[in-house]
């Protein structure tokens, strides 16, 4: 298997695991601490704002290549195995059909990032 195929499989696995985390977050059997971490990992993975901006050569993509997968691995370990098995199957079925779009959740994350940016701007530059 060549390197490009390995990278494509890795990306597909990460993408599917993010869906599993999203689905697990909504399950009442998932512990609260796992739900919070799952929500943070999914939000960070899909957020246009990164800890390290992507335009910085080489290290700009390190958060996407290291932090997100580590977050996924840690969070998956916190979710009960019966929930994971069920949600993995559900994610596979979703992958075969059209992906659902949850515009409400997307809008909430955008509003949170905007509020966070305004708050940081006020901290850094003071009240105008």
MMTF fields as JSON, N, C-alpha, C and O atoms, coordinates in Angstrom:
{
  "mmtfVersion": "1.0.0",
  "mmtfProducer": "UNKNOWN",
  "numBonds": 511,
  "numAtoms": 512,
  "numGroups": 128,
  "numChains": 1,
  "numModels": 1,
  "chainsPerModel": [1],
  "groupsPerChain": [128],
  "chainIdList": ["A"],
  "bondAtomList": [4, 2, 8, 6, 12, 10, 16, 14, 20, 18, 24, 22, 28, 26, 32, 30, 36, 34, 40, 38, 44, 42, 48, 46, 52, 50, 56, 54, 60, 58, 64, 62, 68, 66, 72, 70, 76, 74, 80, 78, 84, 82, 88, 86, 92, 90, 96, 94, 100, 98, 104, 102, 108, 106, 112, 110, 116, 114, 120, 118, 124, 122, 128, 126, 132, 130, 136, 134, 140, 138, 144, 142, 148, 146, 152, 150, 156, 154, 160, 158, 164, 162, 168, 166, 172, 170, 176, 174, 180, 178, 184, 182, 188, 186, 192, 190, 196, 194, 200, 198, 204, 202, 208, 206, 212, 210, 216, 214, 220, 218, 224, 222, 228, 226, 232, 230, 236, 234, 240, 238, 244, 242, 248, 246, 252, 250, 256, 254, 260, 258, 264, 262, 268, 266, 272, 270, 276, 274, 280, 278, 284, 282, 288, 286, 292, 290, 296, 294, 300, 298, 304, 302, 308, 306, 312, 310, 316, 314, 320, 318, 324, 322, 328, 326, 332, 330, 336, 334, 340, 338, 344, 342, 348, 346, 352, 350, 356, 354, 360, 358, 364, 362, 368, 366, 372, 370, 376, 374, 380, 378, 384, 382, 388, 386, 392, 390, 396, 394, 400, 398, 404, 402, 408, 406, 412, 410, 416, 414, 420, 418, 424, 422, 428, 426, 432, 430, 436, 434, 440, 438, 444, 442, 448, 446, 452, 450, 456, 454, 460, 458, 464, 462, 468, 466, 472, 470, 476, 474, 480, 478, 484, 482, 488, 486, 492, 490, 496, 494, 500, 498, 504, 502, 508, 506],
  "bondOrderList": [1, 1, 1, 1, 1, 1, 1, 1, 1, 1, 1, 1, 1, 1, 1, 1, 1, 1, 1, 1, 1, 1, 1, 1, 1, 1, 1, 1, 1, 1, 1, 1, 1, 1, 1, 1, 1, 1, 1, 1, 1, 1, 1, 1, 1, 1, 1, 1, 1, 1, 1, 1, 1, 1, 1, 1, 1, 1, 1, 1, 1, 1, 1, 1, 1, 1, 1, 1, 1, 1, 1, 1, 1, 1, 1, 1, 1, 1, 1, 1, 1, 1, 1, 1, 1, 1, 1, 1, 1, 1, 1, 1, 1, 1, 1, 1, 1, 1, 1, 1, 1, 1, 1, 1, 1, 1, 1, 1, 1, 1, 1, 1, 1, 1, 1, 1, 1, 1, 1, 1, 1, 1, 1, 1, 1, 1, 1],
  "groupList": [{"groupName": "UNK", "atomNameList": ["N", "CA", "C", "O"], "elementList": ["N", "C", "C", "O"], "formalChargeList": [0, 0, 0, 0], "bondAtomList": [1, 0, 2, 1, 3, 2], "bondOrderList": [1, 1, 2], "singleLetterCode": "X", "chemCompType": "L-PEPTIDE LINKING"}],
  "groupTypeList": [0, 0, 0, 0, 0, 0, 0, 0, 0, 0, 0, 0, 0, 0, 0, 0, 0, 0, 0, 0, 0, 0, 0, 0, 0, 0, 0, 0, 0, 0, 0, 0, 0, 0, 0, 0, 0, 0, 0, 0, 0, 0, 0, 0, 0, 0, 0, 0, 0, 0, 0, 0, 0, 0, 0, 0, 0, 0, 0, 0, 0, 0, 0, 0, 0, 0, 0, 0, 0, 0, 0, 0, 0, 0, 0, 0, 0, 0, 0, 0, 0, 0, 0, 0, 0, 0, 0, 0, 0, 0, 0, 0, 0, 0, 0, 0, 0, 0, 0, 0, 0, 0, 0, 0, 0, 0, 0, 0, 0, 0, 0, 0, 0, 0, 0, 0, 0, 0, 0, 0, 0, 0, 0, 0, 0, 0, 0, 0],
  "groupIdList": [1, 2, 3, 4, 5, 6, 7, 8, 9, 10, 11, 12, 13, 14, 15, 16, 17, 18, 19, 20, 21, 22, 23, 24, 25, 26, 27, 28, 29, 30, 31, 32, 33, 34, 35, 36, 37, 38, 39, 40, 41, 42, 43, 44, 45, 46, 47, 48, 49, 50, 51, 52, 53, 54, 55, 56, 57, 58, 59, 60, 61, 62, 63, 64, 65, 66, 67, 68, 69, 70, 71, 72, 73, 74, 75, 76, 77, 78, 79, 80, 81, 82, 83, 84, 85, 86, 87, 88, 89, 90, 91, 92, 93, 94, 95, 96, 97, 98, 99, 100, 101, 102, 103, 104, 105, 106, 107, 108, 109, 110, 111, 112, 113, 114, 115, 116, 117, 118, 119, 120, 121, 122, 123, 124, 125, 126, 127, 128],
  "secStructList": [7, 7, 2, 2, 2, 2, 2, 2, 2, 2, 2, 2, 2, 2, 2, 2, 2, 2, 2, 2, 2, 2, 2, 2, 2, 6, 7, 6, 6, 1, 7, 2, 2, 2, 2, 2, 2, 2, 2, 2, 2, 2, 2, 2, 2, 2, 7, 1, 7, 7, 1, 1, 7, 6, 6, 1, 6, 6, 4, 4, 4, 2, 0, 0, 0, 0, 0, 2, 2, 2, 2, 2, 2, 2, 2, 2, 2, 2, 1, 7, 2, 2, 2, 2, 2, 2, 2, 2, 2, 2, 2, 2, 2, 2, 2, 2, 1, 7, 7, 7, 7, 7, 2, 2, 2, 2, 2, 2, 2, 2, 2, 2, 2, 2, 2, 2, 2, 2, 2, 2, 2, 2, 2, 2, 2, 7, 7, 7],
  "xCoordList": [0.855, 0.0, 0.899, 1.795, 0.663, 1.526, 1.124, 0.088, 1.948, 1.75, 0.46, -0.231, 0.129, -1.091, -2.336, -3.283, -2.332, -3.46, -3.582, -4.688, -2.448, -2.466, -3.035, -3.829, -2.63, -3.132, -4.631, -5.357, -5.091, -6.523, -7.313, -8.371, -6.813, -7.489, -7.492, -8.49, -6.379, -6.277, -7.287, -7.98, -7.37, -8.313, -9.752, -10.585, -10.04, -11.392, -11.737, -12.859, -10.769, -10.983, -11.217, -12.123, -10.412, -10.572, -11.94, -12.62, -12.335, -13.631, -14.768, -15.721, -14.67, -15.716, -15.731, -16.802, -14.556, -14.497, -15.099, -15.685, -14.965, -15.601, -17.121, -17.809, -17.633, -19.083, -19.51, -20.557, -18.699, -18.988, -19.021, -19.902, -18.075, -18.06, -19.309, -19.918, -19.686, -20.883, -22.119, -22.939, -22.247, -23.404, -23.371, -24.416, -22.191, -22.053, -22.389, -22.93, -22.064, -22.374, -23.875, -24.294, -24.668, -26.115, -26.748, -27.941, -25.967, -26.503, -26.528, -25.52, -27.655, -27.747, -26.87, -26.62, -26.402, -25.534, -24.087, -23.287, -23.749, -22.39, -22.221, -23.044, -21.148, -20.922, -20.736, -20.291, -21.082, -21.023, -19.623, -19.486, -18.578, -17.211, -16.827, -16.098, -17.299, -17.022, -17.805, -17.31, -19.024, -19.823, -19.143, -19.063, -18.654, -17.995, -16.75, -16.539, -15.923, -14.703, -15.046, -14.397, -16.055, -16.463, -16.908, -16.543, -17.694, -18.167, -16.976, -16.954, -16.002, -14.831, -14.006, -13.572, -13.792, -12.991, -13.685, -13.051, -14.97, -15.712, -15.747, -15.547, -15.999, -16.035, -14.679, -14.61, -13.595, -12.26, -11.93, -11.358, -12.295, -11.981, -12.681, -12.111, -13.917, -14.677, -14.586, -15.143, -13.895, -13.784, -12.787, -11.752, -13.093, -12.13, -10.983, -10.0, -11.103, -10.071, -9.235, -9.771, -7.919, -7.005, -6.135, -5.941, -5.615, -4.669, -3.418, -2.908, -2.934, -1.793, -2.334, -2.799, -2.289, -2.848, -2.203, -0.994, -3.024, -2.548, -1.552, -0.783, -1.556, -0.642, 0.813, 1.718, 1.051, 2.426, 2.989, 2.436, 4.089, 4.614, 4.878, 5.381, 4.541, 4.738, 3.992, 3.107, 4.324, 3.682, 2.219, 1.48, 1.799, 0.407, -0.576, -1.732, -0.127, -1.005, -0.803, -1.493, 0.128, 0.395, -0.808, -1.053, -1.563, -2.723, -3.752, -4.397, -3.904, -4.846, -4.336, -5.128, -3.037, -2.466, -2.185, -2.085, -2.056, -1.704, -2.79, -3.265, -3.193, -4.154, -5.524, -6.099, -6.05, -7.378, -7.377, -8.25, -6.431, -6.428, -6.234, -6.848, -5.394, -5.213, -6.52, -6.916, -7.184, -8.479, -9.501, -10.269, -9.504, -10.435, -10.129, -11.037, -8.866, -8.468, -8.84, -9.419, -8.509, -8.801, -10.304, -10.763, -11.067, -12.52, -13.16, -14.057, -12.715, -13.272, -13.061, -13.896, -11.944, -11.67, -12.607, -12.792, -13.19, -14.079, -15.542, -16.362, -15.85, -17.231, -17.432, -16.586, -18.536, -18.799, -18.776, -19.244, -18.224, -18.03, -19.339, -19.374, -20.429, -21.702, -22.214, -22.824, -21.964, -22.353, -21.499, -22.013, -20.187, -19.286, -19.665, -19.71, -19.937, -20.294, -21.548, -21.604, -22.546, -23.8, -23.593, -24.127, -22.824, -22.621, -21.701, -21.846, -20.761, -19.923, -20.763, -20.577, -21.686, -22.583, -23.473, -23.697, -23.965, -24.802, -24.004, -24.528, -22.737, -21.88, -21.62, -21.59, -21.432, -21.239, -22.481, -22.375, -23.649, -24.894, -25.043, -25.49, -24.669, -24.743, -23.777, -24.076, -22.615, -21.624, -22.115, -21.69, -23.014, -23.558, -24.66, -24.945, -25.274, -26.346, -25.864, -24.692, -26.77, -26.411, -26.115, -26.738, -25.168, -24.809, -25.847, -26.22, -26.315, -27.267, -26.551, -25.373, -27.259, -26.693, -27.438, -28.663, -26.698, -27.315, -26.892, -25.892, -27.666, -27.338, -27.419, -26.672, -28.313, -28.437, -27.144, -26.638, -26.611, -25.364, -24.225, -23.402, -24.171, -23.141, -23.226, -22.209, -24.451, -24.645, -24.227, -23.635, -24.534, -24.136, -22.619, -22.097, -21.899, -20.434, -19.869, -18.896, -20.459, -19.993, -20.209, -19.328, -21.367, -21.645, -20.664, -20.17, -20.38, -19.417, -18.051, -17.414, -17.584, -16.273, -16.257, -15.263, -17.332, -17.391, -17.34, -16.596, -18.13, -18.123, -16.745, -16.269, -16.115, -14.767, -13.776, -12.933, -13.871, -12.969, -13.187, -12.219, -14.438, -14.733, -14.182, -13.577, -14.39, -13.899, -12.377, -11.832, -11.693, -10.221, -9.766, -8.792, -10.474, -10.138, -10.248, -9.395, -11.294, -11.449, -10.363, -9.883, -9.976, -8.895, -7.576, -6.823, -7.303, -6.026, -5.966, -4.936, -7.064, -7.035, -7.814, -7.849, -8.425, -9.166, -10.468, -10.765, -11.218, -12.5, -12.228, -11.35, -12.983, -12.771, -13.509, -13.46],
  "yCoordList": [-1.179, 0.0, 1.239, 1.359, 2.143, 3.318, 4.378, 4.268, 5.383, 6.424, 7.199, 7.526, 7.495, 8.248, 7.459, 8.031, 6.172, 5.325, 5.282, 5.315, 5.207, 5.21, 6.517, 6.513, 7.635, 8.94, 9.07, 9.617, 8.567, 8.616, 7.775, 8.201, 6.595, 5.741, 6.396, 6.34, 7.013, 7.711, 8.852, 9.015, 9.634, 10.758, 10.257, 10.863, 9.164, 8.593, 8.108, 8.297, 7.484, 7.003, 8.167, 8.112, 9.212, 10.388, 11.024, 11.392, 11.15, 11.746, 10.912, 11.46, 9.592, 8.716, 8.765, 8.748, 8.824, 8.903, 10.211, 10.235, 11.289, 12.552, 12.424, 12.967, 11.708, 11.462, 10.601, 10.843, 9.592, 8.728, 9.562, 9.371, 10.479, 11.34, 12.215, 12.38, 12.77, 13.61, 12.802, 13.264, 11.613, 10.768, 10.323, 10.244, 10.034, 9.6, 10.728, 10.496, 11.946, 13.112, 13.201, 13.597, 12.837, 12.949, 11.769, 11.802, 10.737, 9.545, 9.738, 10.138, 9.462, 9.653, 8.696, 8.945, 7.614, 6.663, 7.13, 6.555, 8.167, 8.705, 9.589, 10.47, 9.358, 10.182, 11.661, 11.996, 12.526, 13.973, 14.429, 15.228, 13.935, 14.365, 13.951, 14.679, 12.807, 12.371, 13.226, 13.531, 13.61, 14.479, 15.832, 16.352, 16.393, 17.706, 17.63, 18.485, 16.602, 16.448, 16.18, 16.725, 15.35, 15.059, 16.336, 16.579, 17.147, 18.394, 19.312, 19.938, 19.389, 20.242, 19.74, 20.532, 18.433, 17.864, 18.082, 18.511, 17.792, 17.97, 19.448, 19.786, 20.316, 21.757, 22.239, 23.001, 21.795, 22.219, 21.682, 22.39, 20.427, 19.811, 20.527, 20.676, 20.97, 21.614, 23.13, 23.799, 23.672, 25.113, 25.671, 25.056, 26.816, 27.445, 28.118, 28.541, 28.217, 28.855, 27.77, 26.888, 27.837, 26.845, 27.461, 28.676, 26.6, 27.019, 27.588, 28.638, 26.869, 27.301, 27.579, 26.649, 28.83, 29.145, 28.303, 28.074, 27.849, 26.967, 27.638, 26.951, 28.971, 29.646, 29.604, 29.936, 29.2, 29.058, 27.757, 26.683, 27.85, 26.658, 25.502, 25.707, 24.332, 23.045, 22.947, 22.102, 23.788, 23.643, 24.081, 23.779, 24.785, 25.224, 24.073, 24.208, 22.948, 21.785, 20.76, 19.741, 21.016, 20.06, 19.844, 18.726, 20.912, 20.731, 19.82, 19.016, 19.945, 19.08, 17.638, 16.696, 17.471, 16.14, 15.45, 14.224, 16.228, 15.64, 15.868, 14.907, 17.117, 17.406, 16.774, 16.194, 16.885, 16.324, 14.805, 14.282, 14.068, 12.616, 12.215, 11.252, 12.936, 12.626, 12.873, 12.072, 13.977, 14.262, 13.179, 12.779, 12.704, 11.637, 10.364, 9.74, 9.976, 8.739, 8.792, 7.845, 9.894, 10.031, 9.986, 9.304, 10.706, 10.759, 9.401, 8.991, 8.703, 7.38, 6.412, 5.543, 6.567, 5.698, 5.982, 5.123, 7.167, 7.554, 7.154, 7.213, 6.755, 6.413, 4.907, 4.122, 4.492, 3.06, 2.286, 2.782, 1.065, 0.283, -0.025, -0.04, -0.273, -0.572, 0.65, 0.511, 1.832, 3.066, 3.217, 3.543, 2.98, 3.11, 2.157, 2.555, 0.908, -0.067, 0.372, 0.323, 0.798, 1.237, 2.471, 2.547, 3.425, 4.677, 4.48, 5.175, 3.545, 3.248, 2.677, 3.035, 1.788, 1.232, 2.329, 2.378, 3.185, 4.295, 5.224, 5.701, 5.481, 6.332, 5.677, 6.363, 4.348, 3.643, 3.778, 3.997, 3.645, 3.786, 5.211, 5.419, 6.175, 7.571, 7.827, 8.593, 7.174, 7.338, 6.822, 7.296, 5.845, 5.285, 6.161, 6.095, 6.975, 7.86, 9.305, 9.571, 10.217, 11.636, 12.017, 11.517, 12.896, 13.381, 14.399, 15.295, 14.267, 15.268, 16.579, 16.59, 17.664, 18.974, 19.551, 19.67, 19.903, 20.485, 21.948, 22.3, 22.788, 24.205, 24.91, 25.856, 24.46, 25.088, 24.942, 25.918, 23.729, 23.491, 24.286, 24.862, 24.321, 25.102, 26.579, 27.23, 27.105, 28.521, 28.795, 29.835, 27.862, 28.035, 28.115, 28.977, 27.218, 27.251, 28.533, 29.076, 29.021, 30.28, 31.438, 32.283, 31.485, 32.541, 32.465, 33.492, 31.252, 31.094, 31.625, 32.337, 31.288, 31.758, 33.282, 33.922, 33.86, 35.319, 35.985, 36.946, 35.479, 36.039, 35.894, 36.806, 34.751, 34.527, 35.515, 36.065, 35.743, 36.682, 38.103, 38.832, 38.506, 39.846, 39.986, 41.004, 38.965, 38.993, 39.106, 39.901, 38.31, 38.368, 39.727, 40.297, 40.241, 41.566, 42.637, 43.521, 42.571, 43.549, 43.394, 44.382, 42.142, 41.928, 42.495, 43.115, 42.277, 42.697, 44.197, 44.834, 44.752, 46.128, 47.083, 48.288, 46.552, 47.385, 47.902, 47.736, 48.522, 49.108, 50.315, 51.125, 50.432, 51.552, 52.79, 53.836],
  "zCoordList": [0.0, 0.0, 0.0, 0.836, -0.921, -0.998, 0.026, 0.681, 0.148, 1.154, 0.939, 1.904, -0.301, -0.587, -0.17, 0.37, -0.415, 0.004, 1.52, 2.06, 2.204, 3.667, 4.206, 5.147, 3.608, 4.037, 3.787, 4.616, 2.646, 2.343, 3.346, 3.808, 3.684, 4.67, 6.043, 6.763, 6.402, 7.688, 7.756, 8.76, 6.694, 6.654, 6.736, 7.41, 6.059, 6.095, 7.506, 7.975, 8.175, 9.538, 10.497, 11.329, 10.386, 11.242, 11.023, 11.98, 9.775, 9.443, 10.025, 10.578, 9.903, 10.433, 11.962, 12.569, 12.588, 14.047, 14.558, 15.64, 13.803, 14.191, 14.171, 15.035, 13.187, 13.13, 14.311, 14.911, 14.646, 15.798, 17.077, 17.915, 17.233, 18.416, 18.462, 19.519, 17.324, 17.262, 17.66, 18.454, 17.116, 17.442, 18.903, 19.549, 19.421, 20.819, 21.781, 22.862, 21.38, 22.213, 22.48, 23.567, 21.502, 21.624, 22.371, 22.676, 22.666, 23.323, 24.842, 25.424, 25.486, 26.948, 27.758, 28.937, 27.15, 27.87, 27.95, 28.689, 27.195, 27.211, 28.441, 28.688, 29.223, 30.427, 30.069, 28.971, 31.004, 30.776, 30.368, 29.441, 31.046, 30.724, 29.304, 28.631, 28.841, 27.475, 26.48, 25.395, 26.85, 25.98, 25.793, 24.68, 26.895, 26.831, 25.955, 25.096, 26.174, 25.382, 23.917, 23.024, 23.659, 22.278, 21.577, 20.427, 22.272, 21.689, 21.358, 20.299, 22.251, 22.01, 20.827, 19.99, 20.757, 19.667, 18.324, 17.36, 18.258, 17.006, 16.612, 15.445, 17.574, 17.278, 16.772, 15.807, 17.423, 16.998, 15.61, 14.781, 15.364, 14.069, 12.917, 11.836, 13.151, 12.078, 12.103, 11.233, 13.081, 13.201, 12.182, 11.924, 11.612, 10.7, 11.46, 10.851, 12.77, 13.589, 14.253, 14.923, 14.065, 14.626, 15.71, 15.759, 16.578, 17.587, 16.922, 17.314, 15.905, 15.114, 13.711, 13.052, 13.23, 11.909, 10.802, 10.81, 9.851, 8.79, 7.847, 7.175, 7.788, 6.867, 7.343, 6.577, 8.594, 9.081, 8.495, 8.731, 7.731, 7.058, 8.032, 9.137, 7.616, 8.287, 9.617, 9.754, 10.604, 11.916, 11.912, 12.849, 10.869, 10.781, 10.692, 11.094, 10.171, 10.04, 11.151, 11.184, 12.053, 13.123, 14.028, 14.482, 14.293, 15.161, 14.503, 15.176, 13.188, 12.477, 12.405, 12.437, 12.308, 12.175, 13.5, 13.552, 14.577, 15.874, 16.917, 17.523, 17.14, 18.214, 17.991, 18.913, 16.772, 16.5, 16.664, 17.356, 16.058, 16.27, 17.737, 18.196, 18.472, 19.897, 20.648, 21.495, 20.335, 20.961, 20.663, 21.538, 19.415, 19.03, 19.809, 20.358, 19.86, 20.552, 22.027, 22.559, 22.689, 24.119, 24.367, 25.284, 23.56, 23.749, 23.487, 24.224, 22.459, 22.17, 23.333, 23.583, 24.041, 25.188, 26.37, 27.233, 26.412, 27.508, 27.277, 28.193, 26.063, 25.71, 25.886, 25.457, 26.51, 26.709, 25.38, 24.356, 25.413, 24.19, 23.468, 22.237, 24.224, 23.544, 22.775, 21.715, 23.308, 22.599, 21.346, 20.276, 21.479, 20.33, 19.204, 18.04, 19.543, 18.507, 17.759, 16.53, 18.514, 17.911, 17.033, 15.927, 17.522, 16.787, 15.585, 14.579, 15.674, 14.504, 13.371, 12.208, 13.716, 12.708, 12.12, 10.91, 12.971, 12.514, 11.592, 10.585, 11.936, 11.103, 9.746, 8.724, 9.729, 8.456, 7.574, 6.367, 8.186, 7.422, 6.89, 5.762, 7.703, 7.264, 6.11, 5.194, 6.167, 5.111, 3.772, 2.718, 3.82, 2.586, 2.001, 0.805, 2.844, 2.375, 2.443, 2.712, 2.199, 2.282, 3.72, 4.657, 3.871, 5.202, 5.668, 4.911, 6.912, 7.405, 7.687, 8.042, 7.53, 7.811, 9.0, 8.985, 10.013, 11.19, 11.238, 11.863, 10.57, 10.461, 11.807, 12.058, 12.67, 13.98, 14.772, 15.324, 14.828, 15.573, 14.943, 15.656, 13.611, 12.935, 13.285, 13.527, 13.311, 13.657, 15.094, 15.382, 16.004, 17.409, 17.518, 18.224, 16.821, 16.885, 16.293, 16.816, 15.221, 14.618, 15.589, 15.749, 16.236, 17.214, 18.38, 18.845, 18.854, 19.959, 19.553, 20.329, 18.336, 17.889, 17.745, 18.089, 17.247, 17.106, 18.478, 18.674, 19.427, 20.783, 21.424, 22.1, 21.211, 21.752, 21.137, 21.845, 19.834, 19.164, 19.676, 19.893, 19.872, 20.399, 21.81, 22.146, 22.637, 24.02, 24.064, 24.83, 23.241, 23.196, 22.665, 23.158, 21.659, 21.133, 22.195, 22.275, 23.019, 24.096, 25.155, 25.709, 25.434, 26.4, 25.891, 26.643, 24.608, 24.042, 23.756, 23.973, 23.274, 22.825, 23.725, 23.476, 24.748, 25.697, 25.119, 23.936, 25.975, 25.562, 24.688, 24.987, 23.607, 22.663, 23.155, 22.508]
}
